């Protein structure tokens, strides 16, 4: 799937798309057709995209983009006034807001799942550190919270690292354990591993037999915990946070970002539509949409629907298709979405 780097190319592509195509602005965007060219429907005759089996509507603008309640955010860890000897800290907590709520701590982008967020390995400086968190929605609402942590002393003697702290369920995470020089020439007696940090340990025994990976089957925020017991009966505990996202929820949210553009154009709200674009191209799209004037609603009808794509951590490449039902032809174009520095997903290229 081709991505376009030039803003000039993006505008040229949109201009080409403005024509006699038939479509409709939707509060919920059609999303998720992945068999449109392989299920035999094309050979049987022209079938409008909106009637192809497998097409589903995304959750809807109110839930995913606008939100229906008060936006809020709170840091669970690290607690205010805590101290660590490590150079980084996992910052996690909870938020209340739409699915496309962006989270950032000290301008570091975070990740969300089911009302929880994680910013892994936030760097610290020696001494006092303020963690300033901001939750942002696509239309521009914000909420803030803060915590503080001091970095002093020596780093933990034991640690656990995750190869990938963010993934889509089901997701297999690789873990690595490290043990420094223990006091009084002690050696490792045993290790207990709990990948959820709750309930019964997933493993207890020699370090050499500790599991090196774990598959998280459900979306959510997890805190893997290891407890090392040395030959002097001293224990050392280390944690590593992992956030598992819901692929279907993310896909639906991305479709509704695109649907939000069409919804705002239908309402002749050029500023609102431009909010769905990354800041580097927003002014250009705002000027373009404003110049459309009374043609904004018809432009929205011409843009097509999301039918397929590839979703990664922080980026997505989507395919937009639209029909000319009179000529019974179909055309399409790629669209890329990325997370802004505030954590909100927006369109970066189309």
C-alpha positions as CSV (number, residue, x, y, z in Angstrom):
1,X,0.0,0.0,0.0
2,X,1.5,3.3,-1.1
3,X,1.9,6.2,1.3
4,X,2.2,9.8,0.0
5,X,4.8,12.1,1.5
6,X,3.9,15.3,-0.3
7,X,1.2,17.6,0.9
8,X,0.8,18.7,-2.7
9,X,0.2,15.2,-3.8
10,X,-2.4,14.8,-1.0
11,X,-4.4,17.8,-2.2
12,X,-4.1,16.7,-5.9
13,X,-5.5,13.3,-4.9
14,X,-8.4,14.9,-3.1
15,X,-9.2,17.1,-6.1
16,X,-9.2,14.1,-8.4
17,X,-11.7,12.4,-6.1
18,X,-14.2,15.3,-6.2
19,X,-16.6,14.2,-8.9
20,X,-19.9,12.4,-9.5
21,X,-19.3,9.5,-7.1
22,X,-22.2,8.4,-4.9
23,X,-21.7,8.1,-1.2
24,X,-23.0,9.3,2.2
25,X,-21.7,10.8,5.3
26,X,-22.2,8.4,8.2
27,X,-22.2,8.8,12.0
28,X,-20.6,5.4,11.9
29,X,-18.0,4.5,9.3
30,X,-18.1,1.3,7.3
31,X,-15.0,-0.7,8.3
32,X,-13.3,-4.0,8.1
33,X,-14.0,-5.5,4.6
34,X,-11.0,-7.7,4.0
35,X,-12.4,-10.1,1.4
36,X,-13.8,-7.7,-1.2
37,X,-11.6,-8.9,-4.0
38,X,-11.4,-12.5,-3.0
39,X,-14.9,-13.7,-2.2
40,X,-16.2,-14.0,-5.8
41,X,-18.6,-11.1,-5.5
42,X,-16.8,-9.1,-8.2
43,X,-17.1,-12.0,-10.7
44,X,-20.9,-12.2,-10.0
45,X,-21.4,-8.6,-10.9
46,X,-20.9,-5.2,-9.4
47,X,-21.8,-5.2,-5.7
48,X,-21.8,-1.8,-3.9
49,X,-19.2,-1.7,-1.1
50,X,-22.0,-1.0,1.5
51,X,-23.6,-4.3,0.6
52,X,-20.5,-6.5,0.6
53,X,-20.7,-9.3,3.2
54,X,-18.1,-8.7,6.0
55,X,-18.5,-4.9,6.1
56,X,-19.2,-3.7,9.6
57,X,-19.9,-0.3,11.1
58,X,-17.4,1.0,13.6
59,X,-18.6,1.8,17.1
60,X,-19.7,5.4,16.3
61,X,-18.5,9.0,16.7
62,X,-20.0,9.7,20.1
63,X,-18.2,6.8,21.8
64,X,-14.9,6.9,19.9
65,X,-14.3,10.5,19.0
66,X,-16.4,13.0,20.9
67,X,-17.1,11.2,24.1
68,X,-20.3,11.5,26.2
69,X,-19.1,12.4,29.7
70,X,-16.4,14.3,31.6
71,X,-12.8,13.8,30.5
72,X,-10.5,12.9,33.4
73,X,-7.2,11.3,34.0
74,X,-5.3,9.9,37.1
75,X,-1.9,8.5,37.7
76,X,-1.8,5.2,39.6
77,X,1.9,4.7,39.6
78,X,4.4,6.0,40.5
79,X,2.7,7.4,43.5
80,X,3.4,11.0,44.5
81,X,6.6,11.2,46.6
82,X,7.9,7.8,45.6
83,X,11.6,7.2,45.2
84,X,13.5,4.9,42.8
85,X,17.1,4.3,42.0
86,X,16.3,3.3,38.4
87,X,16.9,5.6,35.4
88,X,13.4,5.1,34.1
89,X,9.9,4.4,35.4
90,X,6.7,3.0,33.9
91,X,3.9,5.5,34.3
92,X,0.4,4.1,34.2
93,X,-3.1,5.0,35.4
94,X,-6.7,5.5,34.4
95,X,-8.7,7.8,32.2
96,X,-12.4,8.5,31.4
97,X,-13.0,9.6,27.8
98,X,-13.6,8.4,24.3
99,X,-11.5,5.6,22.8
100,X,-9.4,8.1,20.8
101,X,-8.2,9.8,24.0
102,X,-4.6,10.7,23.7
103,X,-2.3,10.4,26.8
104,X,1.1,12.0,27.2
105,X,3.4,12.4,30.1
106,X,6.1,15.1,29.9
107,X,5.4,15.2,26.1
108,X,6.0,11.4,25.8
109,X,3.2,9.6,24.0
110,X,1.3,7.0,25.9
111,X,-1.0,4.1,24.9
112,X,-4.5,3.3,26.1
113,X,-6.7,0.3,26.5
114,X,-10.1,0.0,28.2
115,X,-9.8,3.2,30.2
116,X,-6.2,2.5,31.3
117,X,-3.0,3.9,29.9
118,X,0.7,3.1,30.0
119,X,3.8,5.1,29.1
120,X,6.7,2.6,29.5
121,X,10.2,3.5,30.6
122,X,9.8,7.3,31.1
123,X,13.3,8.7,31.7
124,X,14.2,10.3,35.0
125,X,16.9,12.8,36.0
126,X,18.7,12.7,39.3
127,X,16.7,14.3,42.1
128,X,13.1,15.4,41.9
129,X,11.0,14.6,38.8
130,X,7.5,16.0,38.1
131,X,5.3,13.8,35.9
132,X,2.8,16.0,34.2
133,X,0.1,14.1,32.4
134,X,-2.4,15.4,29.9
135,X,-5.4,13.6,28.4
136,X,-6.6,15.1,25.0
137,X,-9.5,14.3,22.7
138,X,-9.6,14.8,19.0
139,X,-11.9,17.8,19.2
140,X,-9.5,19.4,21.7
141,X,-10.8,18.9,25.2
142,X,-8.0,18.3,27.8
143,X,-7.6,17.1,31.4
144,X,-4.5,17.1,33.5
145,X,-3.0,15.4,36.5
146,X,0.5,15.1,38.0
147,X,2.7,13.1,40.2
148,X,6.3,13.3,41.5
149,X,9.1,10.8,41.8
150,X,12.7,11.1,43.1
151,X,15.6,9.4,41.4
152,X,18.3,8.7,43.9
153,X,20.5,5.9,45.2
154,X,21.6,2.8,43.2
155,X,19.6,1.0,40.6
156,X,17.7,-2.2,41.6
157,X,19.7,-5.3,41.8
158,X,17.1,-7.3,39.9
159,X,15.1,-6.2,36.9
160,X,12.7,-7.5,34.3
161,X,12.4,-6.2,30.8
162,X,9.7,-6.7,28.2
163,X,10.7,-7.0,24.5
164,X,7.5,-5.2,23.6
165,X,5.4,-3.4,26.2
166,X,2.5,-2.7,23.8
167,X,0.6,-5.1,21.6
168,X,-2.8,-6.4,20.3
169,X,-4.5,-9.3,22.0
170,X,-3.6,-12.1,21.8
171,X,0.0,-11.0,22.1
172,X,3.1,-12.9,23.2
173,X,5.6,-10.8,25.2
174,X,9.2,-11.9,25.7
175,X,10.6,-11.2,29.1
176,X,14.3,-11.0,30.2
177,X,15.4,-11.2,33.8
178,X,18.6,-9.6,35.1
179,X,20.3,-10.1,38.5
180,X,23.2,-7.9,39.7
181,X,25.9,-8.7,42.3
182,X,24.0,-9.7,45.4
183,X,25.3,-8.7,48.9
184,X,27.5,-11.0,51.0
185,X,28.3,-13.1,47.9
186,X,24.8,-14.5,47.9
187,X,23.5,-16.5,45.0
188,X,20.0,-16.8,43.5
189,X,18.0,-19.5,45.3
190,X,14.8,-19.2,43.4
191,X,12.5,-16.9,41.3
192,X,8.8,-16.5,41.4
193,X,7.2,-15.0,38.3
194,X,3.6,-13.6,38.0
195,X,2.8,-12.1,34.6
196,X,-0.4,-10.5,36.0
197,X,0.9,-9.4,39.4
198,X,-2.2,-10.9,40.9
199,X,-3.4,-14.4,41.9
200,X,-1.1,-17.4,41.9
201,X,2.4,-17.2,40.6
202,X,2.8,-18.5,37.0
203,X,6.2,-20.0,37.9
204,X,8.2,-20.7,41.0
205,X,11.6,-22.4,40.9
206,X,15.2,-22.1,39.7
207,X,16.1,-19.0,37.7
208,X,17.3,-21.2,34.8
209,X,13.8,-22.6,34.3
210,X,11.9,-19.3,34.4
211,X,9.6,-18.8,31.4
212,X,10.9,-16.3,28.8
213,X,7.6,-15.3,27.4
214,X,3.9,-15.1,28.1
215,X,0.8,-14.7,25.9
216,X,-1.8,-12.2,27.0
217,X,-5.1,-13.2,25.6
218,X,-7.3,-10.3,26.8
219,X,-6.9,-6.5,26.4
220,X,-5.9,-4.6,29.5
221,X,-3.0,-3.3,31.6
222,X,-0.8,-5.9,33.3
223,X,2.1,-5.6,35.7
224,X,4.5,-8.5,35.5
225,X,6.3,-9.2,38.8
226,X,9.4,-11.2,39.7
227,X,10.6,-12.0,43.2
228,X,14.1,-13.2,43.6
229,X,15.1,-15.1,46.8
230,X,18.8,-15.4,47.4
231,X,20.8,-17.9,49.4
232,X,20.6,-15.6,52.5
233,X,16.8,-15.6,52.3
234,X,16.7,-12.0,51.1
235,X,14.1,-11.1,48.6
236,X,14.2,-8.6,45.7
237,X,11.1,-7.6,43.7
238,X,10.9,-6.0,40.2
239,X,8.0,-5.1,38.0
240,X,7.4,-4.4,34.3
241,X,4.1,-3.1,32.9
242,X,2.5,-4.3,29.7
243,X,-0.5,-2.8,27.9
244,X,-2.6,-5.1,25.6
245,X,-5.0,-3.4,23.2
246,X,-8.2,-4.5,21.5
247,X,-7.6,-4.7,17.7
248,X,-11.3,-4.4,16.8
249,X,-11.7,-1.4,19.1
250,X,-8.6,0.3,17.6
251,X,-9.8,-0.5,14.1
252,X,-13.2,0.9,14.8
253,X,-11.8,4.1,16.3
254,X,-9.6,4.7,13.3
255,X,-12.5,4.4,11.0
256,X,-14.4,6.9,13.1
257,X,-11.5,9.4,12.8
258,X,-12.1,9.3,9.1
259,X,-15.9,9.3,9.7
260,X,-15.4,12.4,11.9
261,X,-13.9,14.3,8.9
262,X,-17.0,13.5,6.8
263,X,-19.4,14.3,9.7
264,X,-17.8,17.7,10.2
265,X,-17.7,18.5,6.4
266,X,-21.4,17.6,6.2
267,X,-22.0,20.1,9.1
268,X,-19.9,22.6,7.2
269,X,-17.5,22.8,10.1
270,X,-14.1,23.2,8.4
271,X,-12.3,23.8,11.7
272,X,-13.7,20.6,13.1
273,X,-12.8,18.5,10.1
274,X,-9.2,19.9,10.1
275,X,-8.8,18.8,13.7
276,X,-8.7,15.2,12.4
277,X,-5.3,16.0,10.7
278,X,-1.8,16.1,12.1
279,X,-0.6,19.7,12.9
280,X,2.0,19.6,10.0
281,X,-0.9,19.5,7.4
282,X,-3.8,20.9,9.4
283,X,-3.6,24.5,8.3
284,X,-3.5,23.4,4.6
285,X,-6.5,21.2,5.0
286,X,-8.3,23.9,6.9
287,X,-7.8,26.4,4.1
288,X,-8.8,23.8,1.6
289,X,-12.0,22.9,3.4
290,X,-12.9,26.5,4.1
291,X,-12.5,27.2,0.4
292,X,-15.0,24.5,-0.5
293,X,-17.7,26.6,1.2
294,X,-21.2,25.2,0.5
295,X,-19.6,22.2,-1.3
296,X,-18.3,20.7,1.9
297,X,-21.3,18.3,2.3
298,X,-21.0,17.0,-1.2
299,X,-17.3,16.6,-0.7
300,X,-18.0,14.4,2.3
301,X,-20.3,12.3,0.2
302,X,-17.5,11.7,-2.3
303,X,-14.8,10.4,0.0
304,X,-15.6,6.7,0.2
305,X,-15.3,4.2,3.1
306,X,-12.5,2.4,4.9
307,X,-12.4,-1.2,3.8
308,X,-9.0,-2.6,4.8
309,X,-5.6,-1.7,6.3
310,X,-2.7,-2.6,8.4
311,X,-2.5,-1.4,12.0
312,X,0.7,-1.1,14.0
313,X,1.8,0.5,17.2
314,X,1.4,4.2,16.6
315,X,0.6,4.0,12.9
316,X,-2.0,2.6,10.5
317,X,-2.2,2.4,6.7
318,X,-5.8,2.2,5.6
319,X,-7.4,1.7,2.2
320,X,-10.4,3.9,1.2
321,X,-12.7,2.7,-1.6
322,X,-15.7,4.3,-3.2
323,X,-18.2,3.4,-5.9
324,X,-19.6,5.0,-9.0
325,X,-22.9,3.0,-9.0
326,X,-23.9,4.4,-12.3
327,X,-20.8,3.4,-14.2
328,X,-20.4,0.4,-11.8
329,X,-16.7,1.1,-11.2
330,X,-14.6,1.4,-8.1
331,X,-11.6,3.5,-7.1
332,X,-9.5,3.9,-4.0
333,X,-6.6,5.6,-2.3
334,X,-4.4,5.0,0.7
335,X,-4.6,6.9,4.0
336,X,-2.1,6.9,6.8
337,X,-3.0,7.7,10.4
338,X,-0.5,8.2,13.2
339,X,-0.5,9.2,16.9
340,X,0.3,12.8,17.6
341,X,2.7,13.8,20.3
342,X,-0.4,14.2,22.5
343,X,-1.4,10.6,21.9
344,X,-4.4,11.3,19.7
345,X,-4.8,9.4,16.4
346,X,-5.0,11.8,13.4
347,X,-4.7,11.6,9.7
348,X,-1.2,12.3,8.5
349,X,-1.4,11.5,4.8
350,X,-4.2,10.8,2.2
